[in-house]
Amino acid sequence: MRNEVVVQKLNAYAEKIIRYCEGMDYEQFSADTKLVEACVFNLSQMGELANRVDDAFAQAHPGIPWRYIYGLRNRIVHDYEGVNLRLIWEIIHEDLPTLQANLKKLEDLT
């Protein structure tokens, strides 16, 4: 898969997750199992994609935490000690907006 396509898909997944959780707090998020599963699924998909970029491309764009995105995927998929919903929530609200903005900038360059 070409790097540009990976960036576009990563951005699309990030946008979906942000949109799904807009205006919610942790209690609303954690109580909605369908929403949690949708967000966790999209985060795991992002991890799969992050692992597909070329090493040179990843090194040329260190503003994207490629290894951390893939690492989260591993934690989700392999269910190491269960998925920590509080961590997922923090990622969605603290990290994902910045990641999405950086992906958008990168998408505009490619």
N, C-alpha and C positions, 0 to 999 in steps of 0.2 A: 504494500500500500504506500502510495506516495506521501511524503511528509505533509504536503499541503492539505491533502484529504484528511489526514489524521488530525491536523489542527482544526479544520472545519468541523469535524465530528466532535472533537473534544469541546469546542465552543458550544455546539448545539446541545450536548448533554449538560454542560454547566448552566446554560440558559434555562433549560427545562427544570432542573433542580431548583434554581433560584426562583423561578416562576411558581413552581409547586408550593414553595414554602413562604411565599410573600405574605406578609402581615400576620404570620403565625408566631406563637411563642413555643417554648420547649414542651410544655404540657400538652398543647394542641397537637404538636408534631408527634410526640411519643404515644399519644392515645389513638392515632390514626394508623392502623397497621398497613393499610394499602399504601398510604403516603410513605411510610417508612420503607416498605419494600420497594416502592418505585424509586425512591432516592438512593437506597443502597444498591439496587440494580444498576442505576445510571452511573453511580460512582465506580462500581466494579467494571462497567464497560469502559469508563474513562481510563481505568488502570490498564486494561487490555490494550487500548489504543496507545497509551503513553509508552508502552514497551515495544511498540512497532516503529518508532521513529529511528532513523539512522543515528548512529553514535555521533557522527560529525555534526548532524543537525542539532542534536540535543546539546552538544558542547558549544555550538554557536549561539544557542539561546538559553543561557543559564537562568534567565528570569522565570522559566517554567520549571517547577520541581518534578521533573520526569520520574526520578527514582522514587520519590515520596508518593506520587500518584499510583505508581505500580505497586509500591509497598502496601498502600491502603487496600488495593485490590486483593493482594495476597491475604491480608488480615480478614477481609470480608469473605472471600471464597473459601478459605480454609478454616474459617470460624474459630480462630485461635481464641479460646476462652470466651467465646460468644462475642457478638457485635456490641460494642459499647455505644449505646444510643446518644449519650451525652457527647462523646467524641464526634460522632457523625454530625450532630447538631452544631457543634463548634466549628467543624470543618465547613459546613454549609453556610453558616452565618459570618464566620470570621475569615476564612481562607478562600472560599469559592468566589466571592465577588472580585477579589483582587486577581485571582487566577483567570477568571473569565475576562476581565479587562485586559490582562496581558495576552491572553489568547486572541482576543479581538485585534489588538495591535499587531500581533504576529500574523494573523490572517490577512490583515490589510497590506502587509509587506509582501506576502507570497502571491 
